[in-house]
């Protein structure tokens, strides 16, 4: 029985650690839970569809055809911003490669000196001075890096994100350095769209009621949000009440969110910092990133450069598979594609992007605990990577066969 | 990874620990040296120009500092907030950012220049001395790594 090593080219996104889902061969990057994002899409598209279907014909004829045209443009802008926020890389910081992680660990040990046995080592913090303020950089045990200032680790996506704002389930992605301005433009344009539709609902109802008489207006406008009905007995129109309430809360929440983010932008703060109270209250450390000028802060956040993604999602890398010739082990079970594995692939954190780097022995326990540990990875032929762990139990026979072949 | 420092008196322990660190450092040079980010001016991309002791025997201080300073200048140019970045931002916003499907951003243009510069430096200066630099973008713009070949 012999094992054959096959090298195949894969896109780097297939081997990225973290809990993101990728679509369109790595072009689209989102969080794992997308249910609320679909709800957002449904609400926006559904509302606008009702508006265009039931109200625009009347308004276009009786007022101006520019109304639906402008609504359509605004709708397209909202959708573009939403998709851009949801599908782009928020500014994920790639995890440290084994050598970098080892280098940092050595630096930490040198800084800590000798810790007496039984005592906990001091917390891993690096102090840097930014614009005359001391900022503490924390060490991320998952990504094995000292987080840059303003970066934070998102537990939902399991990534460190630069200038982390928050994880937004409504857009199905984190909001960070690269997509914050799209998120802000999305909330702002959605506020405008909601206000616009709300206003023209009122106008529509008023105009119809003036034409026809108020009572019959409510019967003729099934899909709209009649807003002046409060003068009548509201309890006779429960669906109408529900529509108004939904619209009311949506409007206030979206407008409120836009206002909140406008406030944050003017102070050059992130939601994360605001919630933690990093720059306010008893800490008395002032925000070192603020230019102390509202216009400058806004310009930096909204008109700053478009940062590139440092995750090379669509780059190619080598991947080595062990394929056994035994009939009981079909090819699919021995492949290391992560979609078929129920167990999260821990080697993803060690799989280097450059294939001929090998993991030093002493760094392995701190980085990954793979099911099989080849005793001396340095003896392997350089292009051949360590065989990734195979989750299904029947492939253990294969791994031992592969090891035989290597040694 | 834990240092095996045998129990001894305070003075001996300090000396032995120091020796171990030196051994580790010289062993690690066989792999890589990482130049970290310099955050003293905020979150803009800058790397520390402090000359690491591990490279003392491999390369002249002035050459190293020139390389890092040039890289810092390139990144400063890419991240500059001024007339051109406003124009680019406003134009992109007006087209709902669809213009980036056909146009390259200023940052991407500078990144290409940086890649070319690093390749040139590797060929002319570092490879003859048995060193190579990796482009920081491959490490998430966190470090510039020098490694011995």
Interface residues (C-beta under 8 A of the other chain):
Chain A: X76 X77 X80 X81 X84 X93 X94 X96 X97 X99 X100 X102 X103 X104 X105 X106 X109 X110 X113 X114 X128 X129 X130 X131 X135 X137 X145 X148 X149 X150 X163 X182 X185 X288 X289 X299 X300 X302 X303 X304 X305 X306 X307 X308 X310 X311 X312 X353 X360 X362 X363 X365 X366
Chain B: X1 X3 X5 X13 X17 X21 X24 X28 X31 X32 X33 X34 X37 X39 X40 X41 X42 X43 X78 X79 X80 X81 X85 X86 X88 X89 X90 X92 X93 X96 X97 X98 X100 X105 X106 X107 X108 X111 X137 X138 X139 X140 X141 X142 X143 X145
